[in-house]
Amino acid sequence: MERDGFAVLPRLMSGERLDAARSHADELLRGVGWSDNDFDGRRTRRVYSLLGRLGAFEPLLTHPDVHALVAARLGEVYQFGMLFLTAVDPGQGGQVPHFDAGVYPLPRDLEAGTNVIWALDDFTAGNGATVVAPGSHRWPAGRRPQPDELVPVVMPAGSALVYSGRLWHAAGHNRGDRTRRALICEHILPWLRPADNHLLATGLDGLRRLTPRLRRLAGLAPAGEYLGLIGGQDPERWLQSNV
């Protein structure tokens, strides 16, 4: 992570757990159309607002190995940023390279997010595996990767790609004949506004059905002594006392 800006944790999920995650992905993707813009992918399907319908995805979002890496970089208190399921269908071209923290007007040397891509299918050079520019998390502002600096992250299904929010990367070109599915979860500093408004999307009743840990990752955890309170108290206490 320090040297390259990313690390692959291979085969964290297998067997029945992987099969369940794939089946749940297929259920969520049923009837979903392709995105309507070039960046998201005109032959790519995306499903957002997942916290109210996590199902078999829950073990992925709380996997201890992933969160050990995230906490080492962001601290013990952080929150979900963007969270979505993606399906890169055959014929989808390569995405425009970007770095996720680029949405925030922050210095390039600040680690504002540490993110994970869960491979629900094998990631190969031919089926649209994520491409990364190793070491680009330490590049100065304004430098962009050249095509020969981007390499595919090849990993078996059930693996997790954990990477810096400063790392230049992109979804690859799916030249194969099968869809490449993944679950993408951003983790950001607790005082930043997340790309997805998880609290509103999930709703009070939905939040109460989540575990306390997931609620805090959804943004319920205070970001500091005076940041993120409700009526001067921890939102978790407020949620439980206002049923």
C-alpha positions as CSV (number, residue, x, y, z in Angstrom):
1,M,0.0,0.0,0.0
2,E,2.8,2.5,0.9
3,R,4.9,1.7,-2.2
4,D,2.3,1.1,-4.9
5,G,-0.9,2.6,-3.6
6,F,-2.8,-0.7,-3.7
7,A,-2.7,-4.3,-2.5
8,V,-4.6,-7.4,-3.5
9,L,-5.9,-9.6,-0.8
10,P,-6.5,-12.9,-2.7
11,R,-9.4,-15.3,-2.2
12,L,-10.9,-13.7,1.0
13,M,-14.2,-15.2,0.0
14,S,-14.9,-18.6,-1.6
15,G,-17.4,-21.4,-1.7
16,E,-20.9,-20.9,-0.5
17,R,-20.2,-17.3,0.6
18,L,-19.0,-16.3,-2.9
19,D,-21.9,-18.2,-4.5
20,A,-24.3,-16.3,-2.3
21,A,-22.8,-13.0,-3.1
22,R,-23.0,-13.7,-6.9
23,S,-26.6,-14.8,-6.6
24,H,-27.5,-11.6,-4.7
25,A,-25.7,-9.5,-7.3
26,D,-27.7,-11.2,-10.1
27,E,-30.9,-10.4,-8.2
28,L,-30.0,-6.7,-7.8
29,L,-28.9,-6.4,-11.4
30,R,-32.1,-7.9,-12.8
31,G,-33.8,-5.3,-15.0
32,V,-31.1,-2.7,-14.5
33,G,-30.2,-0.9,-17.7
34,W,-26.8,0.4,-18.8
35,S,-25.5,3.8,-17.5
36,D,-26.4,6.9,-19.5
37,N,-22.9,8.5,-19.6
38,D,-19.4,7.6,-20.8
39,F,-17.7,7.7,-17.4
40,D,-20.1,5.2,-15.7
41,G,-20.1,3.2,-18.9
42,R,-22.7,2.8,-21.6
43,R,-22.4,-0.9,-21.4
44,T,-22.1,-1.0,-17.6
45,R,-24.8,-1.6,-15.1
46,R,-24.7,0.0,-11.6
47,V,-26.8,-0.5,-8.5
48,Y,-26.7,2.1,-5.7
49,S,-28.3,2.5,-2.3
50,L,-27.3,-1.0,-1.1
51,L,-27.4,-0.6,2.7
52,G,-31.1,-1.4,2.8
53,R,-30.6,-4.6,0.8
54,L,-27.2,-5.9,1.7
55,G,-28.1,-9.6,1.9
56,A,-25.0,-11.7,1.2
57,F,-22.9,-8.6,0.7
58,E,-22.7,-7.8,4.4
59,P,-19.6,-10.0,5.2
60,L,-17.7,-8.2,2.4
61,L,-18.4,-4.8,3.9
62,T,-17.2,-5.7,7.3
63,H,-14.3,-8.1,6.4
64,P,-11.6,-7.7,9.1
65,D,-8.6,-7.9,6.8
66,V,-9.9,-5.1,4.6
67,H,-10.8,-2.9,7.5
68,A,-7.5,-3.4,9.2
69,L,-5.9,-1.8,6.1
70,V,-8.4,1.0,6.0
71,A,-8.1,1.8,9.7
72,A,-4.3,1.8,9.4
73,R,-4.6,4.6,6.8
74,L,-7.7,6.6,7.9
75,G,-7.9,6.0,11.6
76,E,-10.4,4.0,13.6
77,V,-13.4,6.3,12.7
78,Y,-14.3,6.5,9.1
79,Q,-17.4,6.1,6.9
80,F,-18.6,4.7,3.6
81,G,-18.2,7.0,0.6
82,M,-19.7,5.7,-2.6
83,L,-21.0,2.1,-2.4
84,F,-22.3,0.3,-5.4
85,L,-22.5,-2.9,-7.4
86,T,-21.2,-2.8,-11.0
87,A,-21.4,-5.1,-13.9
88,V,-19.1,-4.4,-16.9
89,D,-20.8,-6.1,-19.8
90,P,-19.0,-7.4,-23.0
91,G,-18.0,-4.6,-25.3
92,Q,-17.6,-2.0,-22.6
93,G,-14.6,0.1,-23.4
94,G,-12.0,1.3,-21.0
95,Q,-13.0,4.0,-18.5
96,V,-11.3,7.4,-18.3
97,P,-8.5,7.2,-15.7
98,H,-9.2,9.1,-12.5
99,F,-8.5,9.0,-8.7
100,D,-11.5,8.8,-6.4
101,A,-10.4,11.5,-4.0
102,G,-10.3,14.0,-6.9
103,V,-13.9,15.0,-6.1
104,Y,-12.6,16.8,-3.0
105,P,-10.7,20.1,-3.0
106,L,-7.9,18.7,-0.8
107,P,-4.1,18.5,-1.1
108,R,-2.8,15.5,-3.1
109,D,-0.8,14.2,-0.2
110,L,-3.8,13.8,2.2
111,E,-5.2,10.3,2.3
112,A,-8.9,11.2,2.3
113,G,-10.1,7.7,1.3
114,T,-9.0,4.1,1.1
115,N,-11.3,2.0,-1.1
116,V,-11.9,-1.6,-2.0
117,I,-13.1,-3.4,-5.1
118,W,-14.4,-6.9,-4.4
119,A,-14.1,-9.2,-7.4
120,L,-17.3,-11.3,-7.8
121,D,-15.8,-12.8,-11.0
122,D,-12.2,-13.4,-12.0
123,F,-10.5,-10.2,-13.0
124,T,-8.5,-10.8,-16.2
125,A,-6.7,-8.6,-18.7
126,G,-9.4,-9.4,-21.2
127,N,-12.6,-9.0,-19.3
128,G,-12.3,-5.4,-18.0
129,A,-10.2,-5.9,-14.9
130,T,-9.5,-2.6,-13.1
131,V,-6.2,-1.0,-14.4
132,V,-4.0,1.0,-12.0
133,A,-0.9,3.2,-12.2
134,P,1.3,1.8,-9.5
135,G,2.8,4.6,-7.3
136,S,0.5,7.3,-8.7
137,H,-0.9,8.0,-5.2
138,R,2.3,9.9,-4.7
139,W,2.3,11.9,-7.9
140,P,2.0,15.7,-7.8
141,A,-1.2,17.4,-8.8
142,G,-1.6,17.7,-12.5
143,R,0.2,14.6,-13.5
144,R,-1.9,12.1,-15.4
145,P,-1.0,8.5,-16.3
146,Q,0.1,7.5,-19.8
147,P,-1.4,4.4,-21.4
148,D,1.8,2.4,-20.8
149,E,1.7,3.2,-17.1
150,L,-1.6,1.5,-16.5
151,V,-1.6,-2.2,-15.7
152,P,-4.5,-4.6,-15.1
153,V,-5.1,-6.0,-11.6
154,V,-5.5,-9.7,-12.3
155,M,-7.1,-11.6,-9.4
156,P,-9.4,-14.5,-8.8
157,A,-13.0,-14.2,-7.8
158,G,-13.4,-13.6,-4.1
159,S,-10.4,-11.3,-3.9
160,A,-10.3,-7.7,-2.7
161,L,-8.3,-4.9,-4.3
162,V,-7.7,-2.3,-1.6
163,Y,-6.3,1.0,-2.9
164,S,-5.6,4.6,-2.0
165,G,-8.2,7.2,-3.0
166,R,-5.3,9.1,-4.6
167,L,-4.4,6.2,-6.9
168,W,-5.0,6.7,-10.6
169,H,-7.1,3.8,-12.0
170,A,-10.0,2.9,-14.3
171,A,-12.3,0.1,-15.2
172,G,-10.7,-1.8,-18.1
173,H,-12.0,-2.8,-21.6
174,N,-14.1,-5.9,-21.5
175,R,-13.1,-7.7,-24.7
176,G,-14.5,-11.0,-23.5
177,D,-18.0,-12.6,-23.8
178,R,-19.0,-12.6,-20.2
179,T,-19.9,-9.9,-17.7
180,R,-17.4,-8.9,-15.0
181,R,-19.1,-8.1,-11.7
182,A,-17.7,-6.2,-8.7
183,L,-18.8,-4.6,-5.4
184,I,-17.1,-1.2,-4.9
185,C,-16.9,0.4,-1.5
186,E,-15.2,3.7,-0.7
187,H,-14.1,4.5,2.8
188,I,-13.5,8.2,3.6
189,L,-12.5,10.4,6.5
190,P,-15.5,11.0,8.8
191,W,-15.7,14.7,8.3
192,L,-16.1,14.5,4.5
193,R,-19.4,14.5,2.8
194,P,-19.8,11.1,1.1
195,A,-20.7,10.8,-2.6
196,D,-23.8,8.7,-1.5
197,N,-26.2,10.0,1.1
198,H,-26.5,6.7,2.9
199,L,-28.5,8.0,5.8
200,L,-31.4,9.3,3.7
201,A,-31.2,6.4,1.2
202,T,-31.5,3.9,4.0
203,G,-34.0,5.7,6.2
204,L,-34.4,5.5,9.9
205,D,-36.1,2.1,9.9
206,G,-33.5,0.7,7.5
207,L,-30.7,2.1,9.8
208,R,-32.2,0.4,12.8
209,R,-32.1,-3.0,11.0
210,L,-28.4,-2.6,10.4
211,T,-25.8,-3.7,12.9
212,P,-24.3,-0.9,15.0
213,R,-21.0,-1.2,13.1
214,L,-22.7,-0.8,9.8
215,R,-24.7,2.2,11.1
216,R,-21.5,3.9,12.1
217,L,-19.9,3.2,8.7
218,A,-23.1,4.6,7.1
219,G,-22.2,7.9,8.6
220,L,-23.9,7.7,12.0
221,A,-20.6,7.9,14.0
222,P,-19.6,11.4,15.2
223,A,-16.6,12.7,13.3
224,G,-15.3,14.4,16.4
225,E,-16.2,15.9,19.8
226,Y,-18.5,18.5,18.1
227,L,-19.1,17.0,14.7
228,G,-22.1,14.9,13.8
229,L,-24.1,15.0,17.0
230,I,-27.9,15.1,17.3
231,G,-29.2,17.3,20.1
232,G,-25.8,17.2,21.6
233,Q,-25.6,13.4,21.8
234,D,-24.2,10.5,19.9
235,P,-26.6,9.7,17.0
236,E,-26.6,6.0,18.0
237,R,-28.1,6.9,21.3
238,W,-30.6,9.3,19.7
239,L,-31.6,6.6,17.2
240,Q,-32.3,4.0,19.9
241,S,-34.3,6.5,22.1
242,N,-36.5,7.8,19.3
243,V,-38.2,4.6,18.1
